[in-house]
Amino acid sequence: MAFIDPRIKANKDTLLKSLEGNWRKEHLATLKLSYEMYKILQLKIIECEKEIEDTLQHFLAAKNEGIIEPVETGEKKIPAKGKEKLKKKTKNQPNFNTRAYIQKIHQVDVIEIYGLSEISALEILGETGTDLSKWPNEDKFVGWLNLCPNNKISGGKLISSTRLKKKPNLASQAFRAAANSVSRSNHWLGDYFRRMKTKGGNKYAIVATARKLAIIYYKMVRYKKDFNPVDLKQYQEKYKMAKIAYLERKLQQLKRAS
């Protein structure tokens, strides 16, 4: 029973019965080769994670005059502000304390951002580096990520506002994946995603929400600001009042036109 995955809910008798079968020689040979290949891949994953950790240590050293500060090796779950649950590690995330490294490198905890995982944060860090001042403002940053319209203006008139048709870089893909993961979340970004989906469809909502996430990330990393989520009820009330004000203006325009 020691080799049974804890996620399996079947009882012992059912498991023993499932092992019965026609175990032919070629089947056992295939199983043996597959298991050996699995063990090799697991070793290579460990080597890859060691390389990633070494790279993160170099980032730390560059930020601290060549001195590498010690980082806790164990996983420490840090609750994100305004959240009811802690972000859990997935099976694809590195075994070392990725979050602690990223927090020391950026001096803020970007993984507190809704939808952003340790893998996503690593991908963005690898693509953008730690110095976001190379983008003068957030608009330039989201423009580089291709998460905003490519406005074409001629004679003072807007001709086109579609996004550039180019393959998104790794950072852009990470923000899009984070945006997609908040689609059903019970917070203000989840609510924003669903409104954008109603307005323009799922793809439109992913790009719009990814832009929001990228702006939050930019401000946090460049200006060392902690993640400060908006209260859902306040956000919904603010949107409701803005919608009422918009409809009232439209009503006044119709009255003047009649």
C-alpha positions as CSV (number, residue, x, y, z in Angstrom):
1,M,0.0,0.0,0.0
2,A,3.0,2.3,0.4
3,F,3.2,2.7,-3.4
4,I,-0.4,3.8,-3.9
5,D,-0.9,7.5,-4.8
6,P,-2.8,9.3,-2.0
7,R,-5.3,10.7,-4.6
8,I,-6.6,7.2,-5.4
9,K,-9.8,6.6,-3.5
10,A,-10.4,2.9,-4.4
11,N,-10.1,0.3,-1.7
12,K,-7.4,-2.4,-1.4
13,D,-9.4,-5.2,-3.0
14,T,-10.3,-3.1,-6.0
15,L,-6.6,-2.1,-6.5
16,L,-5.4,-5.7,-6.2
17,K,-8.0,-6.8,-8.8
18,S,-6.9,-4.1,-11.2
19,L,-3.4,-5.6,-11.2
20,E,-4.7,-8.9,-12.6
21,G,-4.2,-9.3,-16.4
22,N,-2.3,-11.0,-19.2
23,W,1.3,-9.8,-18.4
24,R,3.1,-10.9,-21.5
25,K,6.8,-10.7,-21.8
26,E,6.7,-7.8,-24.3
27,H,4.3,-5.9,-22.1
28,L,6.6,-6.2,-19.1
29,A,9.6,-5.1,-21.3
30,T,7.7,-2.0,-22.4
31,L,6.7,-1.2,-18.9
32,K,10.3,-1.6,-17.7
33,L,11.7,0.6,-20.4
34,S,9.0,3.3,-19.8
35,Y,9.8,3.3,-16.0
36,E,13.5,3.7,-16.6
37,M,12.9,6.5,-19.0
38,Y,10.7,8.2,-16.4
39,K,13.4,8.0,-13.8
40,I,15.9,9.6,-16.3
41,L,13.5,12.4,-17.1
42,Q,13.0,13.0,-13.3
43,L,16.8,13.3,-12.9
44,K,17.0,15.8,-15.8
45,I,14.2,17.8,-14.3
46,I,16.2,18.1,-11.1
47,E,19.2,19.2,-13.1
48,C,17.2,21.8,-14.9
49,E,15.7,23.1,-11.6
50,K,19.3,23.4,-10.2
51,E,20.2,25.5,-13.2
52,I,17.2,27.7,-12.7
53,E,18.1,28.2,-9.0
54,D,21.7,29.1,-9.9
55,T,20.4,31.7,-12.3
56,L,18.2,33.2,-9.6
57,Q,21.2,33.3,-7.3
58,H,23.0,35.3,-10.0
59,F,20.1,37.7,-10.1
60,L,20.3,38.1,-6.4
61,A,24.0,38.7,-6.5
62,A,23.6,41.4,-9.1
63,K,21.1,43.2,-7.0
64,N,23.3,42.9,-3.8
65,E,26.8,43.9,-4.9
66,G,27.8,40.3,-5.7
67,I,26.6,39.0,-2.3
68,I,24.1,36.2,-2.3
69,E,21.8,36.4,0.7
70,P,20.6,33.0,2.0
71,V,17.1,31.9,0.9
72,E,14.9,29.5,2.8
73,T,15.0,26.2,1.0
74,G,11.7,25.0,2.4
75,E,8.4,26.1,0.8
76,K,6.7,28.8,2.8
77,K,3.1,29.6,2.0
78,I,2.5,33.3,2.1
79,P,-1.1,34.5,2.1
80,A,-1.9,37.0,-0.6
81,K,-3.7,40.2,0.6
82,G,-7.5,40.1,0.3
83,K,-7.6,36.4,-0.5
84,E,-9.3,33.6,1.5
85,K,-7.0,30.9,0.3
86,L,-3.3,30.4,0.0
87,K,-1.7,29.9,-3.4
88,K,-0.7,26.2,-3.7
89,K,2.3,24.8,-5.5
90,T,1.4,22.7,-8.6
91,K,3.2,19.6,-9.6
92,N,5.0,21.5,-12.4
93,Q,6.6,24.1,-10.2
94,P,10.2,23.8,-9.0
95,N,10.9,22.1,-5.7
96,F,13.0,24.9,-4.3
97,N,11.4,28.1,-2.8
98,T,10.9,30.0,-6.0
99,R,8.6,32.5,-4.4
100,A,11.2,33.6,-1.9
101,Y,13.8,34.1,-4.6
102,I,11.5,36.2,-6.7
103,Q,10.4,38.2,-3.8
104,K,14.1,39.0,-2.8
105,I,15.0,39.8,-6.5
106,H,12.1,42.2,-7.0
107,Q,11.8,43.4,-3.4
108,V,8.0,42.9,-3.7
109,D,5.9,39.7,-3.9
110,V,4.6,39.7,-7.5
111,I,3.1,36.2,-6.9
112,E,0.4,37.9,-4.8
113,I,-1.1,39.2,-8.1
114,Y,-4.2,37.3,-8.9
115,G,-3.6,34.4,-11.4
116,L,0.2,34.8,-11.4
117,S,2.0,31.5,-10.5
118,E,5.6,30.8,-9.7
119,I,6.2,29.5,-13.3
120,S,4.6,32.6,-14.8
121,A,6.7,34.9,-12.6
122,L,9.9,33.0,-13.7
123,E,8.9,33.3,-17.4
124,I,8.3,37.1,-17.0
125,L,11.5,37.6,-15.1
126,G,13.5,35.7,-17.7
127,E,12.0,37.8,-20.5
128,T,12.0,41.3,-19.0
129,G,14.7,41.2,-16.4
130,T,14.5,43.2,-13.2
131,D,14.9,46.7,-14.6
132,L,11.6,47.8,-16.1
133,S,12.8,51.4,-16.5
134,K,13.7,50.5,-20.1
135,W,10.0,51.0,-20.7
136,P,9.3,54.7,-19.7
137,N,5.8,54.0,-18.7
138,E,3.2,51.2,-18.4
139,D,1.7,52.0,-21.8
140,K,5.1,51.3,-23.5
141,F,5.3,48.1,-21.4
142,V,1.9,46.7,-22.5
143,G,2.6,47.9,-26.0
144,W,5.8,45.8,-26.1
145,L,3.7,42.8,-24.8
146,N,1.2,43.4,-27.6
147,L,-1.6,43.7,-25.1
148,C,-3.0,47.0,-26.4
149,P,-4.5,48.3,-29.7
150,N,-2.1,49.4,-32.5
151,N,-3.9,52.7,-33.1
152,K,-3.4,54.1,-36.6
153,I,-4.3,57.8,-37.0
154,S,-4.3,59.8,-40.2
155,G,-5.5,63.4,-40.4
156,G,-6.5,63.3,-36.8
157,K,-8.9,60.4,-37.3
158,L,-8.6,56.9,-36.0
159,I,-8.3,54.5,-38.9
160,S,-7.6,51.2,-37.2
161,S,-7.1,50.0,-33.6
162,T,-6.5,46.3,-34.0
163,R,-3.5,44.6,-32.3
164,L,-0.4,43.8,-34.2
165,K,-0.5,40.3,-35.7
166,K,2.7,38.9,-34.2
167,K,3.5,35.9,-32.0
168,P,3.4,36.9,-28.3
169,N,6.6,36.6,-26.4
170,L,7.0,34.4,-23.3
171,A,6.1,37.3,-20.9
172,S,3.0,38.1,-22.9
173,Q,2.0,34.4,-22.9
174,A,2.5,34.3,-19.1
175,F,0.2,37.3,-18.5
176,R,-2.4,35.8,-20.9
177,A,-2.3,32.5,-19.0
178,A,-2.7,34.3,-15.7
179,A,-5.7,36.2,-17.1
180,N,-7.3,33.0,-18.3
181,S,-6.9,31.5,-14.8
182,V,-9.0,34.3,-13.1
183,S,-12.0,33.9,-15.3
184,R,-14.1,32.3,-12.6
185,S,-12.5,33.9,-9.6
186,N,-14.5,35.8,-7.0
187,H,-12.5,39.0,-7.0
188,W,-12.5,42.3,-9.0
189,L,-10.3,41.0,-11.8
190,G,-12.5,37.9,-12.2
191,D,-15.5,40.3,-12.4
192,Y,-13.6,42.4,-14.9
193,F,-12.8,39.3,-17.0
194,R,-16.5,38.3,-17.2
195,R,-17.6,41.8,-18.2
196,M,-15.0,41.9,-21.0
197,K,-16.1,38.4,-22.1
198,T,-19.7,39.6,-22.3
199,K,-18.5,42.6,-24.3
200,G,-16.2,41.0,-26.8
201,G,-15.8,37.3,-26.2
202,N,-13.2,35.1,-24.5
203,K,-10.2,36.1,-26.5
204,Y,-11.0,39.8,-26.0
205,A,-11.4,39.2,-22.2
206,I,-8.0,37.4,-22.0
207,V,-6.1,40.2,-23.7
208,A,-7.9,43.0,-21.7
209,T,-7.3,41.2,-18.4
210,A,-3.7,40.4,-19.3
211,R,-3.2,44.1,-19.9
212,K,-4.5,44.9,-16.4
213,L,-2.2,42.3,-14.9
214,A,0.8,43.6,-16.8
215,I,0.2,47.1,-15.6
216,I,-0.1,45.9,-11.9
217,Y,3.2,44.0,-12.4
218,Y,4.9,46.9,-13.9
219,K,4.0,49.3,-11.1
220,M,4.9,46.8,-8.4
221,V,8.3,45.9,-9.9
222,R,9.4,49.4,-11.0
223,Y,8.1,51.4,-8.1
224,K,8.3,48.7,-5.4
225,K,4.7,48.9,-4.5
226,D,2.9,46.1,-2.7
227,F,-0.1,44.4,-4.3
228,N,-3.2,46.3,-3.2
229,P,-6.3,44.5,-4.5
230,V,-9.6,46.4,-4.9
231,D,-12.5,45.3,-2.8
232,L,-15.0,43.4,-5.0
233,K,-18.1,45.2,-3.7
234,Q,-16.5,48.6,-4.0
235,Y,-15.4,47.8,-7.5
236,Q,-18.8,46.7,-8.6
237,E,-20.4,49.7,-7.0
238,K,-18.0,52.0,-8.7
239,Y,-18.7,50.4,-12.1
240,K,-22.5,50.6,-11.4
241,M,-22.2,54.4,-10.7
242,A,-20.1,54.9,-13.8
243,K,-22.7,53.1,-15.9
244,I,-25.5,55.2,-14.4
245,A,-23.6,58.4,-15.2
246,Y,-22.9,57.3,-18.7
247,L,-26.6,56.5,-19.3
248,E,-27.7,59.8,-17.8
249,R,-25.3,61.7,-20.2
250,K,-26.8,59.7,-23.2
251,L,-30.3,60.6,-22.0
252,Q,-29.4,64.3,-21.8
253,Q,-27.9,64.1,-25.4
254,L,-31.2,62.6,-26.7
255,K,-33.3,65.2,-25.0
256,R,-31.2,68.0,-26.5
257,A,-31.4,66.4,-30.0
258,S,-35.2,66.0,-29.9
